[in-house]
Amino acid sequence: MSKSRVFLRIIVGGYLAYLGGGLVKDAFIDKPEHYIGFMAAGILFLIFGLWWMLLGVKMAARHEYDDPDDLDDSEDYDDDDAADDMADEENPGIEDGESEQTTKEED
């Protein structure tokens, strides 16, 4: 998980907790017709938001995220490089930028 996702988790969790707390407060003060359902939903939002936010805070505190500065050179080799290497192995006589048609036309 990237560093930005960890901090996004903290923000989203805090916002969900804020919405849940507001829903509980409004349902308790205004007492609409089905206020028990609104309070239950608010409590679920509050609990899930706090859990999500605290999990993100824990991950940020322990540095349990991928830091782009810590990548080693072995991770820089990606699928595009592997595909290029496989193409070179299949057609050893063809240089980069040449196609098979140009080599056939030369024959």
Contacts in CASP RR format, 6 or more apart in sequence:
PFRMAT RR
TARGET T0000
AUTHOR 0000-0000-0000
METHOD contacts of the structure
MODEL  1
MSKSRVFLRIIVGGYLAYLGGGLVKDAFIDKPEHYIGFMAAGILFLIFGL
WWMLLGVKMAARHEYDDPDDLDDSEDYDDDDAADDMADEENPGIEDGESE
QTTKEED
1 59 0 8 1.000
1 64 0 8 1.000
1 65 0 8 1.000
1 66 0 8 1.000
2 65 0 8 1.000
2 66 0 8 1.000
3 65 0 8 1.000
3 66 0 8 1.000
3 67 0 8 1.000
5 65 0 8 1.000
6 56 0 8 1.000
6 59 0 8 1.000
6 60 0 8 1.000
6 64 0 8 1.000
6 65 0 8 1.000
7 60 0 8 1.000
9 52 0 8 1.000
9 53 0 8 1.000
9 55 0 8 1.000
9 56 0 8 1.000
9 59 0 8 1.000
10 53 0 8 1.000
10 56 0 8 1.000
10 57 0 8 1.000
10 60 0 8 1.000
12 49 0 8 1.000
12 52 0 8 1.000
12 53 0 8 1.000
13 48 0 8 1.000
13 49 0 8 1.000
13 50 0 8 1.000
13 52 0 8 1.000
13 53 0 8 1.000
14 49 0 8 1.000
14 50 0 8 1.000
14 52 0 8 1.000
14 53 0 8 1.000
16 45 0 8 1.000
16 46 0 8 1.000
16 48 0 8 1.000
16 49 0 8 1.000
16 52 0 8 1.000
16 53 0 8 1.000
17 45 0 8 1.000
17 46 0 8 1.000
17 49 0 8 1.000
17 50 0 8 1.000
17 53 0 8 1.000
19 42 0 8 1.000
19 45 0 8 1.000
20 41 0 8 1.000
20 42 0 8 1.000
20 43 0 8 1.000
20 45 0 8 1.000
20 46 0 8 1.000
20 49 0 8 1.000
21 42 0 8 1.000
21 45 0 8 1.000
21 46 0 8 1.000
22 42 0 8 1.000
23 38 0 8 1.000
23 39 0 8 1.000
23 41 0 8 1.000
23 42 0 8 1.000
23 45 0 8 1.000
24 38 0 8 1.000
24 39 0 8 1.000
24 42 0 8 1.000
24 43 0 8 1.000
24 46 0 8 1.000
26 38 0 8 1.000
27 35 0 8 1.000
27 37 0 8 1.000
27 38 0 8 1.000
27 39 0 8 1.000
27 42 0 8 1.000
28 35 0 8 1.000
28 39 0 8 1.000
32 38 0 8 1.000
58 64 0 8 1.000
59 65 0 8 1.000
91 100 0 8 1.000
93 103 0 8 1.000
94 100 0 8 1.000
94 103 0 8 1.000
END
